[in-house]
Amino acid sequence: MALSHEENIIKSWNQNARAWVDAIEQDEIESRILVTNKTVVDTVVAKKPQKTLDIGCGEGWLTRALCNYGIDVLGIDVVPELITEAQKKGIGRVQEL
């Protein structure tokens, strides 16, 4: 039986979780460093939320960044390895779907 589109995406994330974590930790994605990360954080912070749900939180970079602004954040993801990495870093609440 063939996998659905969603199942293929999740399978791919499971297979590539370690590479993603390494890329984020080593600042290998230049566009994220130059523009994306700051823009996302600034946009959320400008809305002044008290609580936020980070869907597809990955290794938790955004969850941690928003917690630094005093926002109560819950990060969720379907990839166990990414949740484990997020939990290792300690800031914020993360859980597997």
ROZA-33525 format. One line per field, with one value per residue (C-alpha): x, y negated, z; residue number from 1. Coordinates in steps of 0.05 Angstrom, whole numbers. Layout:
xx: (X|...)
yy: (Y|...)
zz: (Z|...)
kevex: (NUM|...)
// end
This chain:
xx: (0|28|40|-3|28|27|58|114|128|131|175|223|227|240|297|327|317|391|413|362|384|457|441|405|457|514|478|483|420|442|373|350|408|402|327|278|290|289|229|188|206|194|126|101|128|95|27|42|14|12|11|32|28|88|61|117|167|223|283|249|287|225|196|260|265|194|203|260|207|165|114|85|99|80|117|90|117|106|180|205|278|263|222|279|327|280|272|348|355|307|270|196|147|150|114|104|36)
yy: (0|-68|-121|-183|-251|-268|-201|-213|-281|-253|-195|-244|-287|-225|-205|-275|-298|-293|-331|-386|-392|-396|-449|-493|-484|-501|-560|-528|-561|-631|-659|-640|-675|-738|-747|-691|-676|-749|-765|-707|-724|-798|-785|-741|-786|-847|-814|-810|-741|-712|-641|-611|-542|-526|-473|-434|-462|-417|-423|-480|-542|-585|-558|-576|-645|-663|-639|-689|-743|-715|-682|-616|-570|-498|-466|-404|-360|-290|-273|-241|-257|-331|-332|-297|-351|-406|-376|-370|-445|-455|-521|-518|-460|-411|-347|-296|-292)
zz: (0|-20|32|31|17|92|110|60|89|160|137|104|167|209|161|160|232|251|189|204|277|255|202|253|307|259|227|158|129|113|98|167|199|156|154|171|245|266|223|251|323|314|281|337|392|360|371|446|458|527|500|434|401|358|310|277|327|302|348|384|363|358|423|459|426|445|516|522|513|570|524|548|489|475|417|384|328|300|295|360|348|339|403|440|415|435|504|513|503|561|550|536|534|476|463|408|374)
kevex: (1|2|3|4|5|6|7|8|9|10|11|12|13|14|15|16|17|18|19|20|21|22|23|24|25|26|27|28|29|30|31|32|33|34|35|36|37|38|39|40|41|42|43|44|45|46|47|48|49|50|51|52|53|54|55|56|57|58|59|60|61|62|63|64|65|66|67|68|69|70|71|72|73|74|75|76|77|78|79|80|81|82|83|84|85|86|87|88|89|90|91|92|93|94|95|96|97)
// end
